[in-house]
Amino acid sequence: MNQALTQQRVRVTFGKFGALRFVGHLDLAKTWERVLRRAQVPLEYTQGFNPRPRMQFAAALPVGVTSESEYLDIWLTERLGGLFPGDWIERLATTSPAGLQIYNLVEIPIKDDALPTQVISSDYIITLTDPGLTPGELQTRVEALLARSSIERMGHKKAYDLRPLILDLSMDPDGSLIARMKTGEQANGRPDELLDALGLELWQARIHRRHLYLGDEESA
């Protein structure tokens, strides 16, 4: 990559809703590439045989999960003109597919740490859609899970302990679950694994990422 080309680094805050929740991470990157190109954003590209736009997501969102707190860093060869960020929020919105909500753009120091390394945790709202599961039964399952010293799960390559990845888990007065999970490159607690540990299937709930915490935020 030719750092000399970089004139600006911008962080986009966006949401993922509707049918777009079924789009996987790699396809989401392709979607964003199209959105930025159609909006005529002056993207910087990597060098080499297969140049790619310099983009970096904070943390992949599991398929089927909606979110109102996703982050994307983009590196630009020209500074964004006009009224920043308002003009560009509107411009990106007009080139975005249904379900992709643009909230904000902020300038980030070009040499700031890689975005994925800044992620520390996520808040999820889990709304139960199975009328056969009573709030009392769900509360009992939550208490039993939190009382365990370890929750062994099998990942893609090896077993791991889910328990230390659950930072907080409680029931909201409306009956939904509020879960804070460790997130990031060093440790990543998946909400679908939490559901499974509670003895629930994915069809029994809707999962929504409410907030993604970065290292410079208060996560308490």
C-alpha positions as CSV (number, residue, x, y, z in Angstrom):
1,M,0.0,0.0,0.0
2,N,1.2,3.5,-0.9
3,Q,0.7,5.5,2.3
4,A,1.8,8.7,0.4
5,L,-1.5,8.6,-1.4
6,T,-3.6,8.9,1.7
7,Q,-5.2,12.3,2.2
8,Q,-7.9,11.4,4.7
9,R,-9.2,8.5,6.8
10,V,-12.9,8.5,7.5
11,R,-15.0,6.3,9.8
12,V,-18.5,5.5,8.7
13,T,-21.1,4.5,11.3
14,F,-23.9,2.4,9.8
15,G,-26.7,0.0,10.5
16,K,-27.8,-3.3,8.9
17,F,-31.5,-4.1,8.8
18,G,-34.1,-6.1,6.9
19,A,-33.1,-8.6,4.3
20,L,-29.5,-7.2,4.4
21,R,-29.1,-9.1,7.7
22,F,-28.8,-12.3,5.7
23,V,-25.8,-10.9,3.7
24,G,-22.5,-12.3,4.9
25,H,-19.4,-10.3,5.7
26,L,-17.6,-10.8,2.4
27,D,-20.7,-9.9,0.4
28,L,-21.2,-6.9,2.7
29,A,-17.7,-5.7,1.8
30,K,-18.6,-6.0,-1.9
31,T,-21.8,-4.1,-1.3
32,W,-19.9,-1.3,0.4
33,E,-17.4,-1.1,-2.4
34,R,-20.3,-0.5,-4.9
35,V,-21.9,2.0,-2.6
36,L,-18.7,4.1,-2.3
37,R,-17.9,3.8,-6.0
38,R,-21.4,5.0,-7.0
39,A,-21.1,7.9,-4.6
40,Q,-17.8,8.8,-6.2
41,V,-15.9,8.6,-3.0
42,P,-12.1,9.0,-3.8
43,L,-11.1,5.6,-2.4
44,E,-7.4,4.6,-2.1
45,Y,-6.6,1.2,-3.5
46,T,-4.0,-1.3,-2.5
47,Q,-1.0,-1.9,-4.8
48,G,-0.3,-5.2,-6.6
49,F,-1.9,-7.6,-9.0
50,N,-5.4,-7.4,-7.6
51,P,-5.9,-3.9,-6.2
52,R,-8.6,-3.6,-3.6
53,P,-10.1,-0.5,-1.9
54,R,-8.6,0.3,1.5
55,M,-11.5,-0.5,3.8
56,Q,-11.6,-2.0,7.2
57,F,-14.6,-3.2,9.2
58,A,-14.6,-3.1,13.0
59,A,-16.1,-6.6,13.6
60,A,-18.0,-9.1,11.4
61,L,-21.6,-9.4,12.3
62,P,-23.1,-12.9,12.3
63,V,-25.5,-13.7,9.5
64,G,-29.1,-13.0,10.5
65,V,-28.2,-10.4,13.1
66,T,-29.3,-6.8,12.7
67,S,-27.3,-3.8,14.0
68,E,-27.4,-0.1,14.6
69,S,-23.7,0.2,15.5
70,E,-21.3,-0.9,12.8
71,Y,-18.1,0.8,11.8
72,L,-16.1,1.0,8.6
73,D,-12.9,2.9,8.0
74,I,-12.0,4.0,4.5
75,W,-8.8,5.6,3.2
76,L,-9.1,8.3,0.6
77,T,-6.8,9.9,-2.0
78,E,-8.6,13.2,-1.7
79,R,-10.3,15.0,1.2
80,L,-14.1,14.9,1.0
81,G,-15.4,18.3,0.0
82,G,-18.7,20.0,0.5
83,L,-20.4,20.1,3.9
84,F,-18.8,17.3,5.8
85,P,-20.3,15.0,7.0
86,G,-23.9,16.0,6.1
87,D,-23.5,16.1,2.3
88,W,-21.7,12.8,2.3
89,I,-24.2,11.0,4.6
90,E,-26.9,12.0,2.1
91,R,-24.8,11.0,-0.9
92,L,-24.0,7.6,0.5
93,A,-27.7,7.1,1.5
94,T,-28.8,7.6,-2.1
95,T,-26.4,4.9,-3.3
96,S,-27.1,2.4,-0.5
97,P,-29.4,-0.7,-0.8
98,A,-32.5,-1.1,1.4
99,G,-31.5,-2.0,4.9
100,L,-28.2,-0.2,4.9
101,Q,-28.6,2.9,7.2
102,I,-25.9,5.6,7.2
103,Y,-25.7,7.4,10.5
104,N,-22.4,9.4,10.6
105,L,-19.0,10.0,9.1
106,V,-16.0,11.3,11.2
107,E,-12.4,12.0,10.3
108,I,-9.9,9.7,11.9
109,P,-6.1,10.2,12.2
110,I,-4.6,8.5,9.2
111,K,-2.1,6.5,11.4
112,D,-4.6,5.6,14.1
113,D,-4.6,1.9,15.2
114,A,-6.3,-0.6,12.9
115,L,-10.0,-0.5,13.6
116,P,-10.5,-4.3,14.5
117,T,-7.8,-3.9,17.2
118,Q,-9.9,-1.2,18.9
119,V,-13.0,-3.3,19.4
120,I,-13.5,-4.5,23.0
121,S,-17.2,-5.6,23.4
122,S,-20.7,-5.5,22.0
123,D,-24.2,-5.1,23.4
124,Y,-26.9,-7.3,22.0
125,I,-30.7,-7.2,22.4
126,I,-32.2,-10.7,22.1
127,T,-35.9,-10.7,21.6
128,L,-37.6,-14.1,22.0
129,T,-40.2,-14.9,19.4
130,D,-41.3,-18.3,20.7
131,P,-44.5,-17.8,22.7
132,G,-44.0,-21.2,24.3
133,L,-41.1,-19.9,26.4
134,T,-42.2,-18.0,29.5
135,P,-40.2,-15.1,31.0
136,G,-39.9,-17.2,34.2
137,E,-38.4,-20.1,32.4
138,L,-36.0,-17.8,30.5
139,Q,-34.9,-16.2,33.7
140,T,-34.2,-19.6,35.2
141,R,-32.0,-20.5,32.2
142,V,-30.1,-17.2,32.4
143,E,-29.4,-17.6,36.2
144,A,-28.2,-21.2,35.7
145,L,-25.9,-20.2,32.8
146,L,-24.4,-17.3,34.8
147,A,-23.8,-19.6,37.8
148,R,-21.6,-21.9,35.7
149,S,-17.8,-21.4,36.1
150,S,-17.2,-22.5,32.5
151,I,-19.3,-23.1,29.4
152,E,-17.3,-25.3,27.0
153,R,-18.1,-24.7,23.4
154,M,-16.6,-26.1,20.2
155,G,-15.4,-23.5,17.7
156,H,-14.3,-24.0,14.1
157,K,-11.0,-25.5,15.1
158,K,-10.9,-26.0,18.8
159,A,-12.9,-26.0,22.1
160,Y,-13.2,-22.8,24.0
161,D,-14.8,-21.4,27.2
162,L,-17.8,-19.1,26.4
163,R,-18.3,-18.0,30.1
164,P,-15.5,-15.4,30.3
165,L,-16.8,-13.9,27.0
166,I,-20.2,-13.1,28.6
167,L,-19.6,-9.8,30.4
168,D,-23.2,-9.2,31.4
169,L,-26.5,-10.9,30.8
170,S,-29.9,-9.8,32.1
171,M,-33.6,-9.6,31.3
172,D,-35.2,-6.4,30.4
173,P,-38.7,-5.6,31.8
174,D,-40.1,-6.2,28.3
175,G,-38.8,-9.8,28.5
176,S,-35.9,-9.4,26.1
177,L,-32.3,-10.4,27.0
178,I,-29.6,-7.7,27.2
179,A,-26.2,-9.3,26.6
180,R,-22.7,-7.7,26.7
181,M,-20.1,-10.0,25.0
182,K,-16.4,-9.6,24.5
183,T,-15.7,-8.8,20.9
184,G,-12.6,-8.3,18.9
185,E,-9.5,-10.0,17.5
186,Q,-8.3,-11.4,20.9
187,A,-11.7,-12.8,22.1
188,N,-15.1,-12.9,20.3
189,G,-18.3,-14.0,22.0
190,R,-21.0,-14.8,19.5
191,P,-24.6,-14.1,20.4
192,D,-25.8,-17.3,18.5
193,E,-23.4,-19.3,20.7
194,L,-25.0,-17.7,23.7
195,L,-28.5,-18.6,22.5
196,D,-27.4,-22.2,22.0
197,A,-25.9,-22.3,25.5
198,L,-29.2,-21.2,26.8
199,G,-30.9,-24.2,25.0
200,L,-32.5,-22.0,22.4
201,E,-32.6,-22.2,18.6
202,L,-32.0,-19.3,16.3
203,W,-35.6,-19.3,15.0
204,Q,-36.7,-18.7,18.6
205,A,-35.2,-15.2,18.8
206,R,-34.2,-12.0,16.9
207,I,-30.7,-10.7,17.7
208,H,-29.8,-7.0,17.3
209,R,-26.4,-5.4,18.0
210,R,-27.2,-2.2,19.9
211,H,-23.7,-1.0,20.4
212,L,-20.1,-1.8,19.5
213,Y,-17.6,-0.5,22.0
214,L,-14.2,0.7,20.9
215,G,-11.2,1.0,23.3
216,D,-11.6,4.8,23.7
217,E,-15.2,4.4,25.1
218,E,-16.4,3.7,28.5
219,S,-18.0,0.3,28.3
220,A,-19.4,0.2,31.8
